[in-house]
Amino acid sequence: MMVGPALVLFYIASAVTLGGALGVVMTRNIVYAAFALLASLLGVAGVFLLVFAEFLALVQILIYGGAVVIVLLFALMLTRLEDFQHLTDHRQWPIAAIVSIGLFALLAAAITTTAVRTTEPQSIDFETLGETLFTQWAIPFEVASLVLLVALIGSIVLVRIDGNRE
């Protein structure tokens, strides 16, 4: 079996995605975790590019890689340090580790036992996709932006300087 360039690029994008995901859950610094999340999201965008989903790759970079990580970093910058002084490690991490390993085993078994259909890769026209997005999917698109706005406003309200919680 010959290894083509698409397979090599898939392995690179997968390694970036998995490395970023591991960085998110294993680092103790929340800012580093946010940057590891960005790396993981960029790896997912690379996988989207490999399957000819250019629009999804663009959305992954702009919305998830840009907006969500920026909102997360703003929330971190607006959070008071006093809120984190009394945090300790969670005592139920062994249970979480067992559940995670079990879920991984279940997903790995499902992936290895499922037959894969092979079809010719197809790309959709950006004009058709844009027309569909802003006619049929306009309301969910706006709801997603509203949720991000509410999250940002909520983080600002939570960390007001005066400490008045009314």
VMD Tcl script that builds the backbone (N, CA, C; Angstrom):
set m [mol new atoms 498]
animate dup $m
set s [atomselect $m all]
$s set {name element resname resid chain x y z} {
  {N N MET 1 A 0.847 -1.180 0.000}
  {CA C MET 1 A 0.000 0.000 0.000}
  {C C MET 1 A 0.891 1.241 0.000}
  {N N MET 2 A 0.601 2.139 -0.913}
  {CA C MET 2 A 1.405 3.343 -1.044}
  {C C MET 2 A 0.781 4.478 -0.229}
  {N N VAL 3 A 1.626 5.182 0.502}
  {CA C VAL 3 A 1.161 6.291 1.329}
  {C C VAL 3 A 1.204 7.552 0.480}
  {N N GLY 4 A 0.028 8.141 0.243}
  {CA C GLY 4 A -0.050 9.339 -0.568}
  {C C GLY 4 A 0.081 10.595 0.275}
  {N N PRO 5 A 0.213 11.736 -0.398}
  {CA C PRO 5 A 0.343 12.988 0.345}
  {C C PRO 5 A -0.903 13.344 1.154}
  {N N ALA 6 A -2.074 12.936 0.676}
  {CA C ALA 6 A -3.301 13.229 1.431}
  {C C ALA 6 A -3.304 12.487 2.762}
  {N N LEU 7 A -2.802 11.250 2.762}
  {CA C LEU 7 A -2.750 10.480 4.005}
  {C C LEU 7 A -1.740 11.074 4.979}
  {N N VAL 8 A -0.618 11.544 4.459}
  {CA C VAL 8 A 0.394 12.184 5.309}
  {C C VAL 8 A -0.175 13.463 5.921}
  {N N LEU 9 A -0.869 14.270 5.111}
  {CA C LEU 9 A -1.491 15.492 5.632}
  {C C LEU 9 A -2.581 15.175 6.651}
  {N N PHE 10 A -3.315 14.079 6.429}
  {CA C PHE 10 A -4.326 13.676 7.409}
  {C C PHE 10 A -3.679 13.308 8.736}
  {N N TYR 11 A -2.570 12.570 8.683}
  {CA C TYR 11 A -1.882 12.210 9.922}
  {C C TYR 11 A -1.339 13.441 10.635}
  {N N ILE 12 A -0.860 14.422 9.891}
  {CA C ILE 12 A -0.360 15.658 10.509}
  {C C ILE 12 A -1.498 16.422 11.163}
  {N N ALA 13 A -2.613 16.589 10.434}
  {CA C ALA 13 A -3.771 17.304 10.990}
  {C C ALA 13 A -4.336 16.567 12.198}
  {N N SER 14 A -4.353 15.242 12.137}
  {CA C SER 14 A -4.843 14.460 13.276}
  {C C SER 14 A -3.929 14.605 14.482}
  {N N ALA 15 A -2.621 14.619 14.243}
  {CA C ALA 15 A -1.680 14.781 15.352}
  {C C ALA 15 A -1.825 16.154 15.999}
  {N N VAL 16 A -2.024 17.194 15.183}
  {CA C VAL 16 A -2.228 18.543 15.729}
  {C C VAL 16 A -3.522 18.586 16.537}
  {N N THR 17 A -4.581 17.961 16.024}
  {CA C THR 17 A -5.863 17.940 16.731}
  {C C THR 17 A -5.757 17.195 18.055}
  {N N LEU 18 A -5.190 16.010 18.026}
  {CA C LEU 18 A -5.075 15.230 19.259}
  {C C LEU 18 A -4.090 15.859 20.241}
  {N N GLY 19 A -2.996 16.412 19.735}
  {CA C GLY 19 A -2.046 17.082 20.622}
  {C C GLY 19 A -2.658 18.289 21.303}
  {N N GLY 20 A -3.427 19.070 20.541}
  {CA C GLY 20 A -4.115 20.215 21.137}
  {C C GLY 20 A -5.153 19.788 22.155}
  {N N ALA 21 A -5.894 18.710 21.853}
  {CA C ALA 21 A -6.907 18.227 22.792}
  {C C ALA 21 A -6.255 17.730 24.081}
  {N N LEU 22 A -5.146 17.025 23.958}
  {CA C LEU 22 A -4.440 16.584 25.156}
  {C C LEU 22 A -3.887 17.772 25.934}
  {N N GLY 23 A -3.433 18.789 25.215}
  {CA C GLY 23 A -2.944 19.992 25.891}
  {C C GLY 23 A -4.039 20.698 26.671}
  {N N VAL 24 A -5.262 20.669 26.139}
  {CA C VAL 24 A -6.390 21.312 26.836}
  {C C VAL 24 A -6.655 20.623 28.168}
  {N N VAL 25 A -6.675 19.316 28.173}
  {CA C VAL 25 A -7.075 18.615 29.396}
  {C C VAL 25 A -5.911 18.347 30.344}
  {N N MET 26 A -4.677 18.463 29.889}
  {CA C MET 26 A -3.552 18.109 30.750}
  {C C MET 26 A -2.802 19.309 31.333}
  {N N THR 27 A -2.970 20.478 30.765}
  {CA C THR 27 A -2.240 21.622 31.290}
  {C C THR 27 A -2.956 22.203 32.500}
  {N N ARG 28 A -2.195 22.761 33.402}
  {CA C ARG 28 A -2.780 23.370 34.597}
  {C C ARG 28 A -2.969 24.876 34.417}
  {N N ASN 29 A -2.377 25.444 33.373}
  {CA C ASN 29 A -2.520 26.867 33.102}
  {C C ASN 29 A -3.665 27.061 32.114}
  {N N ILE 30 A -4.656 27.843 32.498}
  {CA C ILE 30 A -5.859 27.988 31.681}
  {C C ILE 30 A -5.587 28.733 30.371}
  {N N VAL 31 A -4.617 29.636 30.375}
  {CA C VAL 31 A -4.289 30.363 29.139}
  {C C VAL 31 A -3.644 29.413 28.140}
  {N N TYR 32 A -2.750 28.538 28.622}
  {CA C TYR 32 A -2.153 27.545 27.739}
  {C C TYR 32 A -3.208 26.584 27.212}
  {N N ALA 33 A -4.198 26.279 28.046}
  {CA C ALA 33 A -5.292 25.414 27.609}
  {C C ALA 33 A -6.088 26.083 26.480}
  {N N ALA 34 A -6.290 27.389 26.567}
  {CA C ALA 34 A -7.011 28.099 25.502}
  {C C ALA 34 A -6.219 28.056 24.195}
  {N N PHE 35 A -4.908 28.214 24.273}
  {CA C PHE 35 A -4.095 28.145 23.057}
  {C C PHE 35 A -4.012 26.714 22.518}
  {N N ALA 36 A -4.022 25.718 23.401}
  {CA C ALA 36 A -4.067 24.335 22.942}
  {C C ALA 36 A -5.397 24.045 22.259}
  {N N LEU 37 A -6.483 24.644 22.764}
  {CA C LEU 37 A -7.783 24.517 22.104}
  {C C LEU 37 A -7.732 25.112 20.711}
  {N N LEU 38 A -7.071 26.247 20.564}
  {CA C LEU 38 A -6.923 26.859 19.242}
  {C C LEU 38 A -6.166 25.933 18.298}
  {N N ALA 39 A -5.096 25.302 18.774}
  {CA C ALA 39 A -4.340 24.366 17.939}
  {C C ALA 39 A -5.207 23.180 17.527}
  {N N SER 40 A -6.003 22.676 18.456}
  {CA C SER 40 A -6.882 21.558 18.147}
  {C C SER 40 A -7.927 21.948 17.102}
  {N N LEU 41 A -8.488 23.138 17.241}
  {CA C LEU 41 A -9.485 23.596 16.269}
  {C C LEU 41 A -8.873 23.816 14.892}
  {N N LEU 42 A -7.630 24.273 14.842}
  {CA C LEU 42 A -6.952 24.432 13.555}
  {C C LEU 42 A -6.675 23.072 12.914}
  {N N GLY 43 A -6.378 22.066 13.722}
  {CA C GLY 43 A -6.203 20.718 13.190}
  {C C GLY 43 A -7.490 20.177 12.586}
  {N N VAL 44 A -8.615 20.455 13.235}
  {CA C VAL 44 A -9.908 20.044 12.691}
  {C C VAL 44 A -10.177 20.761 11.370}
  {N N ALA 45 A -9.798 22.023 11.278}
  {CA C ALA 45 A -9.953 22.755 10.009}
  {C C ALA 45 A -9.112 22.101 8.919}
  {N N GLY 46 A -7.934 21.612 9.276}
  {CA C GLY 46 A -7.107 20.903 8.302}
  {C C GLY 46 A -7.771 19.631 7.807}
  {N N VAL 47 A -8.433 18.904 8.697}
  {CA C VAL 47 A -9.154 17.701 8.283}
  {C C VAL 47 A -10.306 18.084 7.360}
  {N N PHE 48 A -11.008 19.177 7.659}
  {CA C PHE 48 A -12.087 19.630 6.779}
  {C C PHE 48 A -11.553 19.958 5.386}
  {N N LEU 49 A -10.379 20.565 5.316}
  {CA C LEU 49 A -9.792 20.876 4.012}
  {C C LEU 49 A -9.470 19.611 3.231}
  {N N LEU 50 A -9.048 18.581 3.922}
  {CA C LEU 50 A -8.698 17.332 3.243}
  {C C LEU 50 A -9.905 16.615 2.644}
  {N N VAL 51 A -11.097 16.861 3.193}
  {CA C VAL 51 A -12.303 16.223 2.647}
  {C C VAL 51 A -13.107 17.196 1.784}
  {N N PHE 52 A -12.433 18.236 1.303}
  {CA C PHE 52 A -13.019 19.215 0.386}
  {C C PHE 52 A -14.208 19.963 0.979}
  {N N ALA 53 A -14.161 20.242 2.279}
  {CA C ALA 53 A -15.188 21.042 2.934}
  {C C ALA 53 A -14.565 22.393 3.269}
  {N N GLU 54 A -14.307 23.179 2.223}
  {CA C GLU 54 A -13.604 24.446 2.407}
  {C C GLU 54 A -14.380 25.414 3.274}
  {N N PHE 55 A -15.693 25.448 3.108}
  {CA C PHE 55 A -16.491 26.368 3.911}
  {C C PHE 55 A -16.433 25.991 5.388}
  {N N LEU 56 A -16.527 24.705 5.698}
  {CA C LEU 56 A -16.446 24.283 7.091}
  {C C LEU 56 A -15.072 24.592 7.682}
  {N N ALA 57 A -14.029 24.462 6.876}
  {CA C ALA 57 A -12.685 24.814 7.355}
  {C C ALA 57 A -12.609 26.306 7.654}
  {N N LEU 58 A -13.191 27.116 6.785}
  {CA C LEU 58 A -13.202 28.563 6.994}
  {C C LEU 58 A -14.006 28.927 8.242}
  {N N VAL 59 A -15.159 28.316 8.419}
  {CA C VAL 59 A -15.975 28.565 9.609}
  {C C VAL 59 A -15.246 28.097 10.862}
  {N N GLN 60 A -14.578 26.971 10.770}
  {CA C GLN 60 A -13.828 26.445 11.911}
  {C C GLN 60 A -12.746 27.419 12.345}
  {N N ILE 61 A -12.064 28.009 11.392}
  {CA C ILE 61 A -10.988 28.946 11.723}
  {C C ILE 61 A -11.544 30.270 12.220}
  {N N LEU 62 A -12.518 30.824 11.501}
  {CA C LEU 62 A -13.029 32.153 11.850}
  {C C LEU 62 A -13.885 32.153 13.105}
  {N N ILE 63 A -14.847 31.249 13.168}
  {CA C ILE 63 A -15.781 31.288 14.287}
  {C C ILE 63 A -15.214 30.577 15.502}
  {N N TYR 64 A -14.824 29.327 15.344}
  {CA C TYR 64 A -14.329 28.591 16.513}
  {C C TYR 64 A -12.916 29.025 16.873}
  {N N GLY 65 A -12.027 29.014 15.902}
  {CA C GLY 65 A -10.641 29.379 16.189}
  {C C GLY 65 A -10.473 30.824 16.578}
  {N N GLY 66 A -11.282 31.694 16.013}
  {CA C GLY 66 A -11.158 33.110 16.317}
  {C C GLY 66 A -12.077 33.561 17.424}
  {N N ALA 67 A -13.369 33.541 17.147}
  {CA C ALA 67 A -14.332 34.144 18.062}
  {C C ALA 67 A -14.433 33.418 19.399}
  {N N VAL 68 A -14.552 32.111 19.384}
  {CA C VAL 68 A -14.750 31.385 20.637}
  {C C VAL 68 A -13.508 31.477 21.517}
  {N N VAL 69 A -12.332 31.323 20.931}
  {CA C VAL 69 A -11.110 31.410 21.738}
  {C C VAL 69 A -10.914 32.834 22.252}
  {N N ILE 70 A -11.248 33.838 21.462}
  {CA C ILE 70 A -11.136 35.229 21.921}
  {C C ILE 70 A -12.110 35.490 23.068}
  {N N VAL 71 A -13.354 35.010 22.960}
  {CA C VAL 71 A -14.315 35.179 24.045}
  {C C VAL 71 A -13.818 34.464 25.299}
  {N N LEU 72 A -13.245 33.280 25.127}
  {CA C LEU 72 A -12.694 32.555 26.267}
  {C C LEU 72 A -11.554 33.321 26.928}
  {N N LEU 73 A -10.675 33.888 26.129}
  {CA C LEU 73 A -9.569 34.665 26.687}
  {C C LEU 73 A -10.069 35.945 27.364}
  {N N PHE 74 A -11.080 36.599 26.796}
  {CA C PHE 74 A -11.668 37.764 27.453}
  {C C PHE 74 A -12.284 37.367 28.797}
  {N N ALA 75 A -12.985 36.245 28.831}
  {CA C ALA 75 A -13.575 35.797 30.091}
  {C C ALA 75 A -12.492 35.515 31.120}
  {N N LEU 76 A -11.379 34.960 30.690}
  {CA C LEU 76 A -10.275 34.704 31.613}
  {C C LEU 76 A -9.667 35.996 32.130}
  {N N MET 77 A -9.536 36.975 31.247}
  {CA C MET 77 A -8.938 38.240 31.663}
  {C C MET 77 A -9.867 39.012 32.601}
  {N N LEU 78 A -11.169 38.806 32.462}
  {CA C LEU 78 A -12.117 39.529 33.292}
  {C C LEU 78 A -12.419 38.823 34.613}
  {N N THR 79 A -11.904 37.630 34.784}
  {CA C THR 79 A -12.164 36.872 36.004}
  {C C THR 79 A -11.190 37.288 37.098}
  {N N ARG 80 A -11.716 37.455 38.277}
  {CA C ARG 80 A -10.876 37.831 39.411}
  {C C ARG 80 A -10.081 36.629 39.903}
  {N N LEU 81 A -8.859 36.858 40.315}
  {CA C LEU 81 A -8.009 35.786 40.820}
  {C C LEU 81 A -8.502 35.234 42.148}
  {N N GLU 82 A -9.216 36.041 42.921}
  {CA C GLU 82 A -9.710 35.583 44.204}
  {C C GLU 82 A -10.671 34.407 44.053}
  {N N ASP 83 A -11.325 34.313 42.900}
  {CA C ASP 83 A -12.276 33.230 42.679}
  {C C ASP 83 A -11.586 31.880 42.546}
  {N N PHE 84 A -10.286 31.862 42.244}
  {CA C PHE 84 A -9.574 30.616 41.998}
  {C C PHE 84 A -8.618 30.229 43.120}
  {N N GLN 85 A -8.543 30.983 44.183}
  {CA C GLN 85 A -7.564 30.709 45.216}
  {C C GLN 85 A -7.869 29.455 46.016}
  {N N HIS 86 A -9.121 29.077 46.123}
  {CA C HIS 86 A -9.495 27.939 46.969}
  {C C HIS 86 A -9.813 26.688 46.159}
  {N N LEU 87 A -9.424 26.664 44.887}
  {CA C LEU 87 A -9.671 25.484 44.065}
  {C C LEU 87 A -8.629 24.411 44.348}
  {N N THR 88 A -9.060 23.178 44.372}
  {CA C THR 88 A -8.149 22.048 44.548}
  {C C THR 88 A -8.444 21.024 43.466}
  {N N ASP 89 A -7.622 20.004 43.403}
  {CA C ASP 89 A -7.879 18.920 42.459}
  {C C ASP 89 A -9.149 18.182 42.858}
  {N N HIS 90 A -9.875 17.736 41.883}
  {CA C HIS 90 A -11.117 17.035 42.133}
  {C C HIS 90 A -10.818 15.610 42.569}
  {N N ARG 91 A -11.501 15.133 43.582}
  {CA C ARG 91 A -11.220 13.801 44.117}
  {C C ARG 91 A -11.825 12.690 43.277}
  {N N GLN 92 A -12.700 13.018 42.338}
  {CA C GLN 92 A -13.353 11.975 41.548}
  {C C GLN 92 A -12.681 11.759 40.202}
  {N N TRP 93 A -11.415 12.178 40.065}
  {CA C TRP 93 A -10.748 12.014 38.779}
  {C C TRP 93 A -10.546 10.559 38.394}
  {N N PRO 94 A -10.366 9.594 39.327}
  {CA C PRO 94 A -10.250 8.202 38.869}
  {C C PRO 94 A -11.520 7.695 38.175}
  {N N ILE 95 A -12.681 8.105 38.671}
  {CA C ILE 95 A -13.938 7.711 38.033}
  {C C ILE 95 A -14.030 8.331 36.646}
  {N N ALA 96 A -13.650 9.597 36.539}
  {CA C ALA 96 A -13.668 10.256 35.236}
  {C C ALA 96 A -12.701 9.587 34.269}
  {N N ALA 97 A -11.539 9.160 34.759}
  {CA C ALA 97 A -10.566 8.478 33.901}
  {C C ALA 97 A -11.110 7.143 33.411}
  {N N ILE 98 A -11.776 6.390 34.283}
  {CA C ILE 98 A -12.339 5.092 33.885}
  {C C ILE 98 A -13.453 5.281 32.851}
  {N N VAL 99 A -14.316 6.267 33.069}
  {CA C VAL 99 A -15.392 6.544 32.112}
  {C C VAL 99 A -14.807 6.983 30.772}
  {N N SER 100 A -13.763 7.807 30.803}
  {CA C SER 100 A -13.137 8.270 29.567}
  {C C SER 100 A -12.505 7.119 28.801}
  {N N ILE 101 A -11.815 6.240 29.489}
  {CA C ILE 101 A -11.189 5.094 28.823}
  {C C ILE 101 A -12.262 4.163 28.250}
  {N N GLY 102 A -13.346 3.961 28.992}
  {CA C GLY 102 A -14.446 3.142 28.491}
  {C C GLY 102 A -15.092 3.740 27.251}
  {N N LEU 103 A -15.299 5.057 27.260}
  {CA C LEU 103 A -15.871 5.728 26.095}
  {C C LEU 103 A -14.928 5.643 24.906}
  {N N PHE 104 A -13.629 5.801 25.150}
  {CA C PHE 104 A -12.656 5.668 24.072}
  {C C PHE 104 A -12.686 4.260 23.478}
  {N N ALA 105 A -12.758 3.236 24.343}
  {CA C ALA 105 A -12.811 1.854 23.865}
  {C C ALA 105 A -14.074 1.610 23.045}
  {N N LEU 106 A -15.202 2.152 23.493}
  {CA C LEU 106 A -16.457 2.002 22.756}
  {C C LEU 106 A -16.369 2.666 21.381}
  {N N LEU 107 A -15.845 3.882 21.330}
  {CA C LEU 107 A -15.709 4.574 20.049}
  {C C LEU 107 A -14.719 3.870 19.133}
  {N N ALA 108 A -13.600 3.385 19.695}
  {CA C ALA 108 A -12.612 2.675 18.876}
  {C C ALA 108 A -13.209 1.398 18.300}
  {N N ALA 109 A -14.003 0.676 19.098}
  {CA C ALA 109 A -14.651 -0.543 18.602}
  {C C ALA 109 A -15.656 -0.214 17.504}
  {N N ALA 110 A -16.402 0.862 17.677}
  {CA C ALA 110 A -17.381 1.257 16.659}
  {C C ALA 110 A -16.697 1.654 15.365}
  {N N ILE 111 A -15.573 2.354 15.474}
  {CA C ILE 111 A -14.862 2.794 14.272}
  {C C ILE 111 A -14.241 1.616 13.539}
  {N N THR 112 A -13.650 0.686 14.275}
  {CA C THR 112 A -12.970 -0.424 13.620}
  {C C THR 112 A -13.923 -1.463 13.052}
  {N N THR 113 A -15.133 -1.567 13.565}
  {CA C THR 113 A -16.066 -2.579 13.063}
  {C C THR 113 A -17.048 -2.049 12.031}
  {N N THR 114 A -17.036 -0.759 11.766}
  {CA C THR 114 A -17.965 -0.180 10.802}
  {C C THR 114 A -17.324 -0.148 9.424}
  {N N ALA 115 A -18.069 -0.601 8.434}
  {CA C ALA 115 A -17.577 -0.565 7.063}
  {C C ALA 115 A -17.590 0.878 6.554}
  {N N VAL 116 A -16.580 1.220 5.790}
  {CA C VAL 116 A -16.450 2.579 5.281}
  {C C VAL 116 A -16.871 2.607 3.819}
  {N N ARG 117 A -17.801 3.511 3.491}
  {CA C ARG 117 A -18.192 3.689 2.096}
  {C C ARG 117 A -17.209 4.630 1.437}
  {N N THR 118 A -16.768 4.296 0.278}
  {CA C THR 118 A -15.852 5.178 -0.448}
  {C C THR 118 A -16.595 5.771 -1.631}
  {N N THR 119 A -16.587 7.072 -1.705}
  {CA C THR 119 A -17.198 7.785 -2.821}
  {C C THR 119 A -16.196 8.795 -3.345}
  {N N GLU 120 A -16.491 9.332 -4.463}
  {CA C GLU 120 A -15.631 10.356 -5.046}
  {C C GLU 120 A -15.849 11.669 -4.301}
  {N N PRO 121 A -14.763 12.339 -3.867}
  {CA C PRO 121 A -14.938 13.605 -3.142}
  {C C PRO 121 A -15.605 14.660 -4.022}
  {N N GLN 122 A -16.514 15.407 -3.408}
  {CA C GLN 122 A -17.224 16.451 -4.128}
  {C C GLN 122 A -17.125 17.745 -3.344}
  {N N SER 123 A -17.140 18.831 -4.047}
  {CA C SER 123 A -17.110 20.144 -3.416}
  {C C SER 123 A -18.391 20.882 -3.784}
  {N N ILE 124 A -18.904 21.677 -2.855}
  {CA C ILE 124 A -20.111 22.448 -3.116}
  {C C ILE 124 A -19.721 23.869 -3.492}
  {N N ASP 125 A -20.505 24.461 -4.348}
  {CA C ASP 125 A -20.260 25.822 -4.811}
  {C C ASP 125 A -20.513 26.808 -3.663}
  {N N PHE 126 A -19.609 27.773 -3.478}
  {CA C PHE 126 A -19.754 28.753 -2.400}
  {C C PHE 126 A -21.014 29.592 -2.561}
  {N N GLU 127 A -21.385 29.899 -3.790}
  {CA C GLU 127 A -22.582 30.715 -4.022}
  {C C GLU 127 A -23.839 29.979 -3.552}
  {N N THR 128 A -23.928 28.709 -3.870}
  {CA C THR 128 A -25.071 27.904 -3.426}
  {C C THR 128 A -25.079 27.762 -1.914}
  {N N LEU 129 A -23.904 27.529 -1.352}
  {CA C LEU 129 A -23.809 27.384 0.093}
  {C C LEU 129 A -24.184 28.677 0.810}
  {N N GLY 130 A -23.696 29.821 0.320}
  {CA C GLY 130 A -24.032 31.105 0.924}
  {C C GLY 130 A -25.515 31.415 0.836}
  {N N GLU 131 A -26.114 31.103 -0.309}
  {CA C GLU 131 A -27.551 31.343 -0.476}
  {C C GLU 131 A -28.353 30.476 0.490}
  {N N THR 132 A -27.971 29.216 0.646}
  {CA C THR 132 A -28.661 28.327 1.570}
  {C C THR 132 A -28.469 28.777 3.014}
  {N N LEU 133 A -27.250 29.206 3.340}
  {CA C LEU 133 A -26.958 29.627 4.712}
  {C C LEU 133 A -27.795 30.829 5.122}
  {N N PHE 134 A -27.956 31.794 4.235}
  {CA C PHE 134 A -28.665 33.017 4.605}
  {C C PHE 134 A -30.146 33.003 4.256}
  {N N THR 135 A -30.646 31.916 3.692}
  {CA C THR 135 A -32.092 31.813 3.497}
  {C C THR 135 A -32.694 30.787 4.437}
  {N N GLN 136 A -32.180 29.558 4.415}
  {CA C GLN 136 A -32.750 28.501 5.252}
  {C C GLN 136 A -32.171 28.481 6.666}
  {N N TRP 137 A -30.927 28.919 6.844}
  {CA C TRP 137 A -30.249 28.802 8.133}
  {C C TRP 137 A -29.925 30.157 8.754}
  {N N ALA 138 A -30.636 31.189 8.403}
  {CA C ALA 138 A -30.348 32.531 8.923}
  {C C ALA 138 A -30.629 32.635 10.428}
  {N N ILE 139 A -31.723 32.077 10.873}
  {CA C ILE 139 A -32.086 32.187 12.291}
  {C C ILE 139 A -31.108 31.422 13.189}
  {N N PRO 140 A -30.743 30.157 12.904}
  {CA C PRO 140 A -29.744 29.501 13.752}
  {C C PRO 140 A -28.384 30.209 13.734}
  {N N PHE 141 A -28.031 30.800 12.610}
  {CA C PHE 141 A -26.778 31.550 12.502}
  {C C PHE 141 A -26.796 32.755 13.444}
  {N N GLU 142 A -27.906 33.473 13.467}
  {CA C GLU 142 A -28.028 34.631 14.354}
  {C C GLU 142 A -28.145 34.225 15.818}
  {N N VAL 143 A -28.791 33.104 16.102}
  {CA C VAL 143 A -28.906 32.625 17.479}
  {C C VAL 143 A -27.520 32.286 18.028}
  {N N ALA 144 A -26.665 31.692 17.205}
  {CA C ALA 144 A -25.309 31.364 17.649}
  {C C ALA 144 A -24.528 32.632 18.001}
  {N N SER 145 A -24.661 33.677 17.193}
  {CA C SER 145 A -23.967 34.925 17.507}
  {C C SER 145 A -24.559 35.577 18.755}
  {N N LEU 146 A -25.859 35.438 18.961}
  {CA C LEU 146 A -26.492 35.981 20.167}
  {C C LEU 146 A -26.015 35.255 21.421}
  {N N VAL 147 A -25.830 33.941 21.337}
  {CA C VAL 147 A -25.331 33.172 22.479}
  {C C VAL 147 A -23.923 33.637 22.858}
  {N N LEU 148 A -23.075 33.878 21.875}
  {CA C LEU 148 A -21.723 34.368 22.160}
  {C C LEU 148 A -21.766 35.756 22.801}
  {N N LEU 149 A -22.649 36.615 22.323}
  {CA C LEU 149 A -22.776 37.951 22.888}
  {C C LEU 149 A -23.265 37.888 24.335}
  {N N VAL 150 A -24.247 37.043 24.612}
  {CA C VAL 150 A -24.760 36.901 25.976}
  {C C VAL 150 A -23.672 36.359 26.904}
  {N N ALA 151 A -22.850 35.427 26.412}
  {CA C ALA 151 A -21.763 34.894 27.238}
  {C C ALA 151 A -20.752 35.978 27.581}
  {N N LEU 152 A -20.431 36.828 26.625}
  {CA C LEU 152 A -19.490 37.916 26.892}
  {C C LEU 152 A -20.077 38.924 27.873}
  {N N ILE 153 A -21.327 39.300 27.699}
  {CA C ILE 153 A -21.969 40.244 28.619}
  {C C ILE 153 A -22.089 39.624 30.015}
  {N N GLY 154 A -22.410 38.341 30.076}
  {CA C GLY 154 A -22.497 37.662 31.363}
  {C C GLY 154 A -21.176 37.646 32.105}
  {N N SER 155 A -20.073 37.446 31.385}
  {CA C SER 155 A -18.768 37.453 32.053}
  {C C SER 155 A -18.427 38.845 32.566}
  {N N ILE 156 A -18.817 39.871 31.854}
  {CA C ILE 156 A -18.557 41.239 32.316}
  {C C ILE 156 A -19.397 41.550 33.549}
  {N N VAL 157 A -20.660 41.122 33.562}
  {CA C VAL 157 A -21.527 41.375 34.709}
  {C C VAL 157 A -21.020 40.638 35.945}
  {N N LEU 158 A -20.497 39.439 35.762}
  {CA C LEU 158 A -20.024 38.648 36.899}
  {C C LEU 158 A -18.797 39.243 37.578}
  {N N VAL 159 A -18.017 40.014 36.872}
  {CA C VAL 159 A -16.762 40.508 37.459}
  {C C VAL 159 A -16.777 42.025 37.659}
  {N N ARG 160 A -17.938 42.572 37.856}
  {CA C ARG 160 A -18.004 44.011 38.107}
  {C C ARG 160 A -17.142 44.373 39.291}
  {N N ILE 161 A -16.547 45.553 39.248}
  {CA C ILE 161 A -15.619 46.011 40.283}
  {C C ILE 161 A -16.342 46.256 41.622}
  {N N ASP 162 A -17.544 46.805 41.578}
  {CA C ASP 162 A -18.213 47.180 42.823}
  {C C ASP 162 A -18.647 45.974 43.659}
  {N N GLY 163 A -18.670 44.785 43.071}
  {CA C GLY 163 A -19.006 43.573 43.821}
  {C C GLY 163 A -20.483 43.465 44.161}
  {N N ASN 164 A -21.295 44.368 43.674}
  {CA C ASN 164 A -22.728 44.367 43.938}
  {C C ASN 164 A -23.389 43.345 43.027}
  {N N ARG 165 A -24.014 42.300 43.568}
  {CA C ARG 165 A -24.554 41.196 42.775}
  {C C ARG 165 A -26.047 41.328 42.495}
  {N N GLU 166 A -26.616 42.504 42.595}
  {CA C GLU 166 A -28.060 42.681 42.415}
  {C C GLU 166 A -28.433 42.807 40.982}
}
mol reanalyze $m
mol bondsrecalc $m
mol representation Tube
mol addrep $m
